[in-house]
Amino acid sequence: MNQTTMAAAVAPWFVWCVSLSGCAHGQHGDYQAQRTALDAAKPRNGASGDQPGEPSPFLDDTPMEREALVRAVLARNPNLEAARQAWRASLAEHPQTRSLEDTVASYSLAPLSIRSNTVRFGQVVRLEQRFPTPGKLRFAGEVALAEAEAMRDGYEAVRLTLALMASSLFDEYQRVTRVLTLNDEHRELIEDIKASAMVQYESGRASQQDVLQAEVELAHIIHQRVMLESERRVIMAQINGLLHQRPELELPSPPRRARPPSIEVPQTEELQQDALDKRPELHAARSQLRAADSAVNLAKRNYAPAIGLMGEYNSMWAETDHRWMTGVSLNLPLQLRSRKGAIDEAHARAERASAQLSVKRDEVRVEVDQARQRVVEAEHVVRLYETRLIPAAQAQIEAASVGYDTGRNSFQALIDAERSLRTLEIEYEEVLASLGQRAAELDRARGTLPGLGNQGGPNELP
């Protein structure tokens, strides 16, 4: 074989190999970008959780703020690390799908020639490398990258969910702490009422029944405190669970709840568009659709044959020029029904992914609108308690106290007024907590991390 003939034979294989690596640069950039984001998402202190003796994420002499709790949960909860590792495993499939099959090496010999005196030792050494259809590796890489992006969006969804759970538990913790304070205040109030009833009884202006009724009401308040302390321990255990530390550990008290400012809730159209742009579930659905479209193109490549290159040395040929062999292997894509079925399956999966994306859009729109309505309702209820119910109950107990001291109303009216004020103040703390939770749910629905004051979106690390 002269040099011209050899060049003519090698040139097509060179072109073939170049076509196999086509469009690899863009995929490499996307892959590296995901690798960078994956490394950035690695928890700074690890997500293995606290062991006895390790420091708490909060200072004992500082109130536990909402933002600090959310950030601590995002830094320590192992569910987030599990989601990151799932993303990492999915991303690791990309270099696998972009790689050629392993080179096959084989060796054989003629055993009867080993000790023969009449023939030379016979052996065959063979190397073979198979190459896929041009474009097949590219589309397989696109599928792997799109699926890895979907796993990344799953990681972001876990972050949003954990932030929502932490923010909601903070509202519950703040509520029960405030109700415990109210319990102490009303216990003092009942003790003052009981002392007043005792004065009235000793002066002959009231019966012993008033003193006994005050004692019964005081026992109810003490019992209520026992239940509140138990609820507080349960909430602390749930928070410690999110922080991946022992459930019995003490936590700093939350700050005293300030009067919430009026919330200006954007219109539902603006919130829905914000959610359509940010929600990781929608990004994941779009990634799945891209993966399905690439899978269709990948299935179509099965109609083209895959080629293998072979080189061989056979010592059993008498002529030296015949001992070195090179060749080509070619699979014949004759099973057309199988390949057509694979394309139909890929098309069906792509249509399914497209339909699921439409469904997810509708679900997100409805979820955002519902969350907005709940925030508006909760804010209205809070203002109702602040402007009408609480002031009326406070005026009622003042009037009942003066009326009892002057003998113009019964002791039962005073007890009922105190009980009504206590109930309304507890309900007010509940609606305040509900407002905070509804606002966090709206942040989650629009794709913003709850509890961070809009400082962290779903693609920003805390």
C-alpha positions, 0 to 999 in steps of 0.5 A: 500500500503506497502513501497515497492509498493509505492517506485515502483510507485514513482520511474518512476515519479521521473525519469520522472521529472529528464528527464524534466530538462535534458540539462537545465544547458547549456541553463541556462548558455546561458540565463545568458550570454545574460542577462549580455550582455543585461544589459551591453547594457543599455545606461549609461545616458538613451536613453530618449533624451535631455530635455531643460537645459540638457548638450550637449554631446560636449564642445563648445570650442572643435571641434566636432570629428567624433568618439565623434559624433558616440559614442554620437549617440550610447549612446543617440539615442532611436532607439537603446534602442527600439532595446534593449527592443525588444531583452529584450522582446524576451529573457524574453520568455525563462523562460516562455517556460521552465516552467510547466503549473500552478497547477490546484486546484478545490473544489466541495461540495454536497449542499444538505448535508450542512444542512442534518441530515442524511449524513455528509457534502460532499466535494471534494478537487482536485489538478492536475499538468500536465507534458509535454513530456520529452525534450519538454521544452528543445527544446522550450527553445532552440527555445526561446534562438535562437530567442533572439539571433536573436533579439540581432543581430538585435540590433547590426545591428541597432548600425551599421546603426546608426554609419554609419548615424552619420559618413556620416552626419559628412562628410556632416557637415565637407564638408559644413563647409569647402565650407563656408570657401571657399565661404569667400575666393572666395568672397575676391578674387572676391572683389580683381578682382573687385577692379582691374577691377575698376583700369583698368576702371578708367585708361581707359584700360577696360570698365565698363562692367568688373566692372559690371560683377565682381559685378554680380559674387559677387552677385552669391557668396553671394547667394551661401552662403545663400544656404550653410547656409541653408544646414548647418542648415539642416545637423545640424538638422539631427545630432541633430535628431540622438542625440535625441535633439532639431533640432535647437541646435547649434553644435561645428564646425568640425575640419579643414579637413586634407589631407586624407592619402592613403587608403590601401583597402584589397582584396575583398576575405579578406573583404568578409570573414571578413564580413561573420564572423562579420555581425550581419545579418548573425548571426541573420540568423544562429540563426533563422536556429537554432530556426527552427531546434529546432522547428522541434524537438519540433514538433516531441515531440507532438507524445508522450503523456503528463502526469498529476498527480492528488491528491484528497480528497473526504469526501463522501466516507464512508471508510476512506481509500477511501477518499484519491485518487491519479491518472494519466491523459494521453492525447492520441495523436490520431490526427496524421494528425495534428501532421504530418502537424505540423512537415511538417510545421516545416521542411518547415520553417527550409528549408526556414531559410536555404535558407535565410541564403544562400541568405544573404551570397550572399548579404553580399558578393556582398555588400562588393565587391561593397563597396570596389569598391566605395572606390577605385573609390572615392580615385582615384577621390580624387587623381585626384583632388589633383594632376591635377585638382586643381593645373591646376585651380590655375595656370590658375587663376594666369595666367589669373590675370597676363594676364588681368593686362598686357592686354593680355587676357580679363576680361571674361577669369579671371572670368572664371578662378576664377569660374572654381577654385571655382567649382573644390574646391567645388567639391574637398570637395564633393569628400573628403566627398564621400571618407569618406562616402564610407569608412564608408559604407565599414566598415558597410558592413564588420561588423565594426562600422564606425567612430571608427577607427576599435576600436569597432566591432558589439559586443563591446559596445562604 
